[in-house]
Amino acid sequence: MDAPLVSIVVVSYRTKDLTLTALRTVFDQTEAGTFELLVVDNASDDGSADAIAEEFGDRLTLIRSEENLGFAWANNLAAERARGEYLLLLNPDTEVLDRAIDRLLEFARTRPQAGIWGGRTLFKDRSLNPASCWQRITPWSTVCMATGLRAVFKESNLFNPEGIGGWRRDSEREVDIVVGCFLLTRLETWRALGGFDLRYFMYGEEADLCLRARALGCRPAITPEAEIIHLVGASSPDDTRKEALITKARVTLVRTHWPAWQVPFGLSMFWTWALLKAVAARLRGRPQPHGSLFSMRKDWLAGYPPLA
């Protein structure tokens, strides 16, 4: 059997209806015969795996995990079976629009030096979802986070450098991080990097991957010509616990990718940010049902430890 041009990996967890919709759009909007589709179901208890098998049968490869492996491990597992020249990570809460995967592959062919490629993400109402890409965390960006400058001046590239200010994702541009909801790379690049770092159970893994890829000479890039709908967070826990997971991942990125002498400063900025959020919530009389992010600081300030 000839190898496909691209291996598409979808990791599903308790998102049956959304996953089925995402898979249908892949088949509807992608050139037939150019791709293989590998789906990992992370031990969903909503009938996802059976529904996927019933509707798609042998049109895709379904991997049924008996436990929730998390995003990183599940993608690594599927990628081991991939046969394509390219590997595309696609979230289950997405919808492929207007041949977006074909367009992203064309972008990759015209900009091979990028090494990692992404597109433009939209909310369900087709308004811009800017979370398709980010710039890296820096000492300055943590200052802007802790002092509230980022929140007040969201459209400023100076005060919201990680979010790239007011850029509407409407032009081709080099970025530090392509988000894993719609991330394309060469399979050989993925394997050279060893895939995702398994410390990151959820969140942060694509940032770590992209930063490691940049160290090898890749220059990740975004194109507005490849658009998908991304609903964001369909399988995530409640807001406070989700925020704690994201913060733990971000702290791990700081501990891993910053010079050692800068790390204490970065951690102090995260601590200050969480404290001020807790104080503000109390003053507004809106305590979090599962405690504040600050109350969870002992866990997330440590970050994820290196794997044994």
Residue pairs with C-beta under 8 A, 6 or more apart in sequence:
3 83
3 84
3 85
4 33
4 34
4 35
4 36
4 83
4 84
5 34
5 35
5 84
5 85
5 86
5 105
6 34
6 35
6 36
6 84
6 85
6 86
6 87
6 88
6 101
6 105
6 184
7 35
7 36
7 38
7 79
7 82
7 83
7 84
7 86
7 87
7 88
7 187
8 26
8 30
8 35
8 36
8 37
8 38
8 88
8 90
8 101
9 38
9 39
9 40
9 75
9 78
9 79
9 82
9 87
9 88
9 89
9 90
10 19
10 22
10 23
10 26
10 37
10 38
10 39
10 40
10 90
10 91
10 92
11 39
11 40
11 42
11 71
11 74
11 75
11 78
11 91
11 92
12 19
12 39
12 40
12 41
12 42
12 44
12 48
12 49
12 52
12 92
13 41
13 42
13 43
13 44
13 48
13 68
13 92
13 235
14 44
14 45
14 46
14 48
14 235
15 44
15 46
15 48
15 92
15 93
15 234
15 235
16 44
16 46
16 47
16 48
16 51
18 92
18 93
18 231
18 234
19 39
19 48
19 52
19 92
19 93
20 51
20 52
20 55
21 95
22 90
22 91
22 92
22 93
22 94
22 95
22 96
23 37
23 39
23 52
23 55
23 56
23 60
25 94
25 95
25 96
25 97
26 35
26 37
26 90
26 96
26 101
27 37
27 59
28 96
29 96
29 97
29 98
29 99
29 100
29 101
29 102
30 96
30 99
30 101
30 102
31 99
31 102
34 102
34 105
35 84
35 88
35 101
36 60
36 61
36 82
36 83
36 84
37 56
37 59
37 60
37 61
38 60
38 61
38 63
38 78
38 81
38 82
39 52
39 60
39 61
39 62
39 63
39 78
40 63
40 65
40 69
40 74
40 75
40 77
40 78
41 48
41 49
41 52
41 62
41 63
41 64
41 65
42 65
42 67
42 68
42 69
42 70
42 74
43 64
43 65
43 66
43 67
43 68
49 62
49 64
52 60
52 62
53 62
56 62
61 78
61 81
63 77
63 78
63 81
65 74
65 77
69 77
70 200
70 201
70 202
71 180
71 196
71 200
71 201
71 202
71 203
71 205
72 195
72 196
72 197
72 198
72 199
72 200
72 201
72 202
72 205
73 196
73 198
73 201
75 89
75 180
75 195
75 196
75 205
76 195
76 196
76 198
79 87
79 187
79 190
79 191
79 195
82 187
84 187
85 186
85 187
86 105
86 108
86 184
86 185
86 186
86 187
87 184
87 185
87 186
87 187
87 190
88 101
88 104
88 182
88 183
88 184
89 180
89 181
89 182
89 183
89 184
89 206
90 96
90 181
90 182
90 228
91 180
91 181
91 182
91 230
92 234
92 235
93 181
93 230
93 231
93 232
93 233
93 234
93 235
94 121
94 181
94 182
94 228
94 229
94 230
94 231
95 228
95 229
96 228
97 122
97 227
97 228
97 229
98 227
100 119
100 182
100 226
100 227
100 228
101 226
103 119
103 223
103 225
103 226
104 117
104 118
104 119
104 182
104 184
104 223
104 226
105 184
106 225
107 117
107 119
107 172
107 221
107 223
107 225
107 226
108 114
108 117
108 184
111 117
111 172
111 221
113 218
113 219
114 174
114 218
114 219
114 220
114 221
115 185
115 186
115 189
115 213
115 216
115 217
115 218
115 219
115 220
116 178
116 183
116 184
116 185
116 189
116 209
116 210
116 213
116 218
116 220
116 221
117 178
117 183
117 184
117 185
117 220
117 221
117 222
117 223
118 132
118 133
118 175
118 178
118 179
118 182
118 183
118 184
118 220
118 221
118 222
118 223
118 226
119 132
119 182
119 222
119 223
119 224
119 225
119 226
119 227
119 228
120 128
120 132
120 169
120 170
120 222
120 223
120 224
120 225
120 226
120 227
120 228
121 128
121 129
121 130
121 131
121 132
121 169
121 179
121 181
121 182
121 227
121 228
121 229
121 230
122 128
122 129
122 227
122 228
122 229
122 230
123 129
123 229
123 230
123 231
123 232
124 229
124 231
126 229
128 168
128 169
129 230
129 232
130 163
130 164
130 167
130 168
130 169
131 179
131 181
131 230
131 232
132 169
132 178
132 179
132 181
132 182
132 222
132 230
133 164
133 169
133 175
133 177
133 178
133 179
133 220
133 222
134 162
134 163
134 164
134 175
134 176
134 177
134 179
134 207
135 141
135 161
135 162
135 163
135 164
135 175
135 176
135 177
136 162
136 176
136 177
136 207
136 211
136 253
136 257
137 162
137 250
137 253
137 254
137 257
137 258
137 266
138 161
138 162
139 258
139 262
139 265
139 266
139 269
140 161
141 150
141 161
141 162
142 254
142 265
142 266
142 269
142 270
142 273
143 149
143 269
144 150
144 159
144 160
144 161
145 269
145 270
145 273
146 269
146 270
146 272
146 273
146 276
148 276
149 159
149 160
150 159
150 160
150 162
150 163
152 159
153 159
153 160
154 160
154 163
154 165
154 166
155 165
155 166
156 165
156 166
157 164
157 165
157 166
157 167
158 165
159 165
164 175
167 173
169 222
169 224
170 224
171 224
172 221
172 222
172 223
172 224
173 221
173 222
174 219
174 220
174 221
175 220
175 221
175 222
176 207
176 210
176 211
176 214
176 220
177 206
177 207
177 210
177 211
177 220
178 206
178 210
178 220
178 221
178 222
179 206
180 205
180 206
180 209
181 228
181 230
181 232
182 226
182 228
182 230
183 206
185 213
189 213
189 218
192 216
193 209
193 212
193 213
193 216
195 209
196 205
196 206
196 208
196 209
197 205
197 208
197 209
197 307
198 307
199 252
199 304
199 305
199 306
199 307
200 208
200 249
200 252
200 304
201 245
201 304
202 236
202 245
202 249
203 245
203 246
203 248
203 249
204 246
204 248
204 249
204 250
204 252
204 253
205 249
207 249
207 253
208 252
208 253
208 256
208 257
210 218
210 220
211 253
211 257
213 220
214 220
233 242
236 242
236 245
237 245
238 289
238 290
239 288
240 288
240 289
240 290
240 291
240 292
240 293
240 296
241 290
243 293
244 293
244 296
244 299
244 300
247 270
247 274
247 293
247 300
248 299
248 300
248 302
248 303
248 304
249 304
250 270
251 266
251 267
251 270
251 300
251 301
251 302
251 303
252 303
252 304
254 263
254 266
254 267
254 270
254 303
255 263
255 303
258 266
267 301
270 300
270 301
271 297
271 301
274 292
274 293
274 294
274 297
275 294
277 292
277 293
277 294
278 292
278 293
278 294
278 295
281 287
281 288
281 292
293 300
